[in-house]
């Protein structure tokens, strides 16, 4: 295993370029031995894209464990959004919450 040296941060008023230009950090990890290449163990979670009009910010809200609602909060003001999943709904994935 290759050793990694720490980069010393510049003091106030000094330029970063002289400290970082000559350093190289290469971080890699080998895949699990029993996991085939190209496959990920992560599962895709269903989500809706929501633009929160209250703070003019975008965030994703995810399905709850029961699979009955999409639930999430505005990242700035924490206003909660809850969208029911049911028959006759919409195929759209992006909405604005007012």
N, C-alpha and C positions, 0 to 999 in steps of 0.2 A: 504494500500500500504506500502511496506517495504521501509525503508529509505536506501540510499546508501551513504557510506562514501568514501571520496576520498583517494587514496593511495598517500602518500607523496613520491616524487622521491628522490633517494639517492643523496647525495652530491658527488662531484668528488672524486674518489678514494675509495668509499664505494661499497660494494657488493649489487647487486639487491636481492639476495636470502633472506636476512634478512628482506627486506621490503615487498616482495611479497608473501612469503611462507604462512603467516598466514591470508592473505586476500582472500576473495572469492567474485566474482561478478557473479550474475546470472541474465541475462537480457532476459526476455521473453515478448511476447505480445500476447494477445488473438486475434483470427481471427475476422474479421468483423462479426457482428451478422447475417447478411443476406447471408453470403458467406458459402457454404457447405465446410466441412473439406476436405482437399486433393485437392481442386480445386484452381487454381491460376488465378488471374485476368490479369496476364501478357500474352501478345500474343507473339508467337514465330515469330521472324523476320528472313526471309530468308537471308543467308549470304554465302559468299565464303571465304575460307581460303587462304590467300596469303602469300607466303614467298617473301619478298622484297629483291632481290639480292643486291641492292645498299648498304644496311646496314646489311644484313644477319639477318633479324628479321622477325618474323611471326606476322600477324594481320588479323583480320576479316574485310571484307568490306560488307556493307549492301545494300539491294535494295533501290533505290530512291522511293519517294512517288508515282511517276507515274508508277512504275513497269517496266520501260524500260531499266534500267541499274543497275549494281552494282557499287557503287562509294565509294572510300576511299583513305586514304593517308598513306604513310609510317610514322610510329610513330616517327622516328628519324629525317629524312630529309624533310618530308612533300611532297615528290614526289607523285603526284596524279595518281591513277589508275581508269580507267573507263572501264567496261566490258558490252558490249551490250547484252541484252537478246533477243533471237530470235529463230525461227524454225531452226532445223538442227544443233543446238548447241551441247554442251557436257553435259554428265551426271555427269562428275567429279565435285567435290566440292573444290578441293585443287589445286592451281596453283603456279607457280613462276613468278614474275614480274621482268623483266630485264630493 
